[in-house]
Amino acid sequence: MLTEERYNLILERLQSQGVVKLQELVEAIGASESTIRRDLVDLEGRHLLKRIHGGASLLNQKSQEPGMDEKTFKNIQEKEVIARLAAREIRDNECIYLDAGTTTLAMISYIEAENVTVVTNGLSHVEALVNQRIRSYLLGGMMKIHTKAVIGSIALQNMDNFRFDRCFLGTNGVDLEMGYTTQTLRRH
């Protein structure tokens, strides 16, 4: 199992339980105790969890990214305006990438261009694209349960099979120094 996959499994378990035991992680992930300990040290160094005696806990609830269901009902009017304007940029016969997220999901109903191919990492997006009869590809990889997004190295490898005319990305935040940010863990 890749380090990134172990990290995501640890964080997903933490998000659902709040606290996890080291032994529980060893059994669930199938890695050695020393490997899991190193993972916990690294994740704590990245400020993604707090190591406690015998396991780990969440730092605080602010570190948990809201899920698709929760995001759907926030800033609805703003998302619709952005979605409509962004969809107008799509031209006939283009291949585009739509990142998982509620604003890019809202774009789908506004796509009017003919013969468009859409590649996405959003599970909800594929369903909406199929309902609109738009040719679509869902990237393979690890499903991020909370946001219904396919993530990880396998998804990135899948992207190498495509060349996009346009790309529409979502973001969780904008920082003057860090640029566009997201809570998805990425190995450097």
ZIPE-V398675 format. One record per backbone hydrogen bond with DSSP energy under -1.0 kcal/mol. NH is the residue of the N-H (numbers start at 0). CO is the residue of the C=O. Records with the same first field share a line. If there is no record, write none. Layout:
BEGIN
NH: CO ; CO
END
This chain:
BEGIN
5: 1
6: 2
7: 3
8: 4
9: 5
10: 6
11: 7
12: 8
13: 9
14: 10
15: 11
16: 12
17: 13
19: 55
21: 53
24: 20
25: 21
26: 22
27: 23
28: 24
29: 25
35: 31
36: 32
37: 33
38: 34
39: 35
40: 36
41: 37
42: 38
43: 39
44: 40
45: 41
46: 43
47: 42
49: 56
51: 54
54: 51
55: 19
56: 49
57: 17
62: 59
63: 60
67: 145
70: 66
71: 67
73: 70
78: 74
79: 75
80: 76
81: 77
82: 78
83: 79
84: 80
85: 81
86: 82
87: 83
88: 85
89: 86
92: 113
93: 90
95: 116
96: 165
97: 118
98: 167
104: 100
105: 101
109: 106
110: 107
116: 93
117: 134
118: 95
119: 136
122: 147
125: 121
126: 122
127: 123
128: 124
129: 125
130: 126
131: 127
132: 129
133: 128
136: 117
138: 119
141: 150
143: 148
144: 142
147: 143
148: 143
149: 120
150: 141
155: 151
156: 152
157: 153
158: 154
159: 156
160: 157
161: 158
164: 94
165: 94
167: 96
171: 180
172: 180
174: 178
178: 174
180: 172
END
